[in-house]
Amino acid sequence: MGQLTVVYENHPHPNRVDLEPAHGFSVLIETNGIKILFDTGWDGDLLLQNLNKLNISLNDLDAVFISHRHWDHAGGIPKVLTLCHPKHIFLPSDYSLVQPKEFLRYAPSLQIHRMGEKGELDGLNSSLFSSGTLKSDINIGEHALILRSERFGGNLLIVGCLHPGLKSFINATRDFGEVKAFLGGMHGFKDVKYLEKSGISHLFAGHCTRNPDILQTCQSVKYFPIYVGFQMKF
């Protein structure tokens, strides 16, 4: 069974005032001997401070997965590359053409992957998948991470901001199995009728989610707010 820890998030921990919330998102995922950082928040120093307070080291980080190009998800990349030297970085297909060239200044051996199509994450293992880059109404490309989950009896979908919409991500990932759990930001999503028929049984929402009260009315889904320092087994 894998474990994840939310290490950068808008919402404060209910008990730990030492963990600093900030606008942005980052989740550390550990599964099957792989350690992958999903998004980096904006402030790399703050990200590393929270990791240190959680007694989590990124020295053996295998990969960074960037959901989309917005500053609050990708700003911490230089600091992570400089200090942690991951082997891989997985980007949406419409990510900047210039920035990845600069990434190599911080981590010369970094392998850069642009995930235009859905599929396995090259160089890692077969339990990790990308949805492939999906476009939103405002032409933002975003890809999501899919993990096999023993706890939820299906797949866990981890999303940065849900710009292309929940239906688009679920339709794009059906080939990998049924999505049973969701974690991440949901922006203005409030389609409870779709959520009820989506097959999702557990919803872990935070960051940019604007309608938590509406989402909690979905009778078939267990809703959990996430915050900096949130941890769970999957």
Secondary structure per residue as TSV (DSSP state, phi and psi in degrees):
chain	resnum	aa	ss	phi	psi
A	1	M	-	360.0	134.4
A	2	G	-	-85.5	173.5
A	3	Q	E	-139.2	145.1
A	4	L	E	-131.2	153.0
A	5	T	E	-135.4	125.3
A	6	V	E	-79.6	116.5
A	7	V	E	-110.5	-6.1
A	8	Y	E	-149.5	122.8
A	9	E	-	-162.3	153.6
A	10	N	S	-65.4	-32.5
A	11	H	S	-98.1	136.7
A	12	P	-	-73.5	153.3
A	13	H	-	-66.0	139.1
A	14	P	S	-66.7	-19.5
A	15	N	S	-125.3	-21.5
A	16	R	-	-109.2	101.2
A	17	V	T	-76.5	-11.4
A	18	D	T	-75.5	-21.1
A	19	L	S	-86.5	125.0
A	20	E	-	-96.3	120.7
A	21	P	-	-78.3	155.1
A	22	A	-	-162.9	157.2
A	23	H	S	-66.4	116.9
A	24	G	S	150.4	-174.8
A	25	F	-	-152.6	138.4
A	26	S	E	-161.8	137.3
A	27	V	E	-133.7	130.1
A	28	L	E	-95.8	128.1
A	29	I	E	-118.5	131.4
A	30	E	E	-125.3	118.0
A	31	T	E	-155.5	134.7
A	32	N	T	49.4	41.2
A	33	G	T	77.6	7.0
A	34	I	E	-109.1	137.9
A	35	K	E	-120.3	119.1
A	36	I	E	-132.0	134.7
A	37	L	E	-100.8	115.7
A	38	F	E	-91.4	112.6
A	39	D	-	62.4	166.5
A	40	T	-	-132.1	7.5
A	41	G	-	63.1	-168.1
A	42	W	S	-96.3	-43.9
A	43	D	-	-100.7	105.4
A	44	G	H	-61.5	-36.0
A	45	D	H	-64.3	-43.6
A	46	L	H	-64.6	-40.9
A	47	L	H	-55.8	-48.5
A	48	L	H	-69.5	-32.4
A	49	Q	H	-63.5	-44.9
A	50	N	H	-64.4	-40.2
A	51	L	H	-60.6	-43.5
A	52	N	H	-62.4	-41.7
A	53	K	H	-68.1	-24.4
A	54	L	T	-89.6	2.6
A	55	N	T	58.3	41.3
A	56	I	-	-113.7	127.8
A	57	S	-	-103.0	142.0
A	58	L	-	-105.8	16.2
A	59	N	T	-60.5	-30.4
A	60	D	T	-110.2	32.8
A	61	L	-	-65.8	128.7
A	62	D	-	-86.2	-38.8
A	63	A	E	-156.7	156.3
A	64	V	E	-115.2	136.7
A	65	F	E	-120.9	116.1
A	66	I	-	-105.2	119.0
A	67	S	-	-70.0	-42.3
A	68	H	-	-161.0	174.9
A	69	R	S	-84.5	1.2
A	70	H	-	-67.1	147.9
A	71	W	H	-57.6	-35.5
A	72	D	H	-78.4	0.7
A	73	H	H	-117.8	-18.2
A	74	A	H	-124.6	-3.1
A	75	G	T	-65.0	-27.3
A	76	G	T	-84.3	2.6
A	77	I	H	-56.1	-50.9
A	78	P	H	-56.5	-41.8
A	79	K	H	-65.6	-42.6
A	80	V	H	-63.9	-43.3
A	81	L	H	-66.1	-39.9
A	82	T	H	-64.7	-43.5
A	83	L	H	-93.3	-24.5
A	84	C	H	-112.7	-22.2
A	85	H	-	48.1	57.2
A	86	P	-	-64.4	159.7
A	87	K	S	-80.1	-29.8
A	88	H	E	-136.7	152.2
A	89	I	E	-134.8	132.2
A	90	F	E	-111.9	120.9
A	91	L	E	-120.5	154.3
A	92	P	E	-66.9	157.8
A	93	S	T	-67.4	-22.7
A	94	D	T	-97.4	14.7
A	95	Y	S	-64.7	155.7
A	96	S	-	-44.6	139.1
A	97	L	S	-82.0	-21.8
A	98	V	S	-86.3	-46.0
A	99	Q	H	-55.7	-44.7
A	100	P	H	-58.6	-30.2
A	101	K	H	-64.8	-35.9
A	102	E	H	-71.9	-31.3
A	103	F	H	-54.4	-35.9
A	104	L	H	-68.2	-17.4
A	105	R	H	-70.0	-31.7
A	106	Y	H	-87.3	-32.5
A	107	A	-	-143.2	84.7
A	108	P	T	-58.7	-27.8
A	109	S	T	-93.4	6.3
A	110	L	-	-61.8	133.4
A	111	Q	E	-96.5	122.9
A	112	I	E	-102.4	125.8
A	113	H	E	-121.4	129.3
A	114	R	E	-105.4	120.3
A	115	M	E	-97.6	79.5
A	116	G	-	-74.0	-39.0
A	117	E	S	-109.9	152.8
A	118	K	-	-68.9	151.1
A	119	G	E	160.2	-175.8
A	120	E	E	-68.2	158.5
A	121	L	-	-88.7	109.8
A	122	D	T	-56.5	134.3
A	123	G	T	89.1	-8.0
A	124	L	S	-106.8	-132.5
A	125	N	-	-128.6	173.9
A	126	S	T	-79.4	6.4
A	127	S	T	-100.6	6.0
A	128	L	E	-123.5	130.4
A	129	F	E	-136.8	154.4
A	130	S	E	-106.1	143.9
A	131	S	-	-70.8	-10.8
A	132	G	-	79.0	157.6
A	133	T	-	-75.1	123.4
A	134	L	E	-110.9	146.0
A	135	K	E	-100.1	144.5
A	136	S	-	-95.7	176.7
A	137	D	T	-63.4	-24.9
A	138	I	T	-100.2	18.3
A	139	N	-	65.3	31.3
A	140	I	-	-93.6	124.0
A	141	G	E	-83.1	134.8
A	142	E	E	-144.1	138.5
A	143	H	-	-124.1	154.9
A	144	A	-	-117.2	159.3
A	145	L	E	-102.2	133.5
A	146	I	E	-115.7	129.4
A	147	L	E	-123.9	140.0
A	148	R	E	-72.7	134.4
A	149	S	E	-126.9	116.3
A	150	E	T	-67.6	-41.1
A	151	R	T	-62.1	-42.4
A	152	F	T	-95.4	-3.3
A	153	G	T	66.3	36.0
A	154	G	E	177.9	-142.3
A	155	N	E	-106.8	148.1
A	156	L	E	-103.6	126.1
A	157	L	E	-103.7	120.4
A	158	I	E	-109.4	124.1
A	159	V	E	-128.7	143.8
A	160	G	S	-75.6	-59.3
A	161	C	S	-137.0	-5.3
A	162	L	-	63.0	30.9
A	163	H	T	-56.1	-42.9
A	164	P	T	-76.1	-10.9
A	165	G	-	102.0	149.2
A	166	L	H	-63.9	-42.3
A	167	K	H	-59.8	-40.8
A	168	S	H	-62.4	-43.4
A	169	F	H	-67.7	-41.7
A	170	I	H	-66.1	-42.6
A	171	N	H	-63.5	-37.0
A	172	A	H	-72.5	-20.1
A	173	T	T	-111.4	8.6
A	174	R	G	-59.5	-30.7
A	175	D	G	-61.4	-22.4
A	176	F	G	-92.7	-3.1
A	177	G	-	118.0	177.0
A	178	E	-	-80.2	134.4
A	179	V	E	-78.1	119.0
A	180	K	E	-108.4	-18.0
A	181	A	E	-144.1	150.5
A	182	F	E	-130.9	140.9
A	183	L	E	-140.6	130.5
A	184	G	E	145.2	-160.9
A	185	G	E	-91.8	147.5
A	186	M	-	-126.6	5.1
A	187	H	T	45.4	-127.3
A	188	G	T	-93.0	15.1
A	189	F	-	-58.6	132.6
A	190	K	-	-151.0	19.8
A	191	D	-	-81.5	82.4
A	192	V	H	-64.6	-34.9
A	193	K	H	-61.4	-43.2
A	194	Y	H	-67.7	-41.8
A	195	L	H	-57.8	-40.2
A	196	E	H	-63.0	-32.0
A	197	K	H	-101.4	3.9
A	198	S	S	-74.3	-21.4
A	199	G	-	94.8	-8.9
A	200	I	-	-71.9	131.5
A	201	S	-	-107.9	-22.5
A	202	H	E	-133.3	130.6
A	203	L	E	-124.6	117.9
A	204	F	E	-113.2	103.0
A	205	A	E	-121.3	147.2
A	206	G	E	-168.8	-148.1
A	207	H	T	49.4	-106.1
A	208	C	T	-92.5	6.4
A	209	T	-	-62.4	123.2
A	210	R	-	-103.3	-13.6
A	211	N	-	-125.4	50.9
A	212	P	H	-61.8	-35.0
A	213	D	H	-64.0	-39.8
A	214	I	H	-68.7	-43.5
A	215	L	H	-63.4	-32.0
A	216	Q	T	-72.7	-7.9
A	217	T	T	-83.0	-7.7
A	218	C	-	-72.4	111.9
A	219	Q	T	-69.6	-27.1
A	220	S	T	-89.3	-2.3
A	221	V	S	-123.2	133.3
A	222	K	E	-87.1	123.3
A	223	Y	E	-104.2	134.5
A	224	F	E	-134.5	126.7
A	225	P	E	-75.7	143.1
A	226	I	-	-108.7	163.7
A	227	Y	-	-160.2	167.9
A	228	V	T	-63.3	127.6
A	229	G	T	95.5	-4.9
A	230	F	-	-61.1	133.4
A	231	Q	E	-131.7	148.8
A	232	M	E	-159.3	155.5
A	233	K	E	-89.5	147.6
A	234	F	-	-138.0	360.0
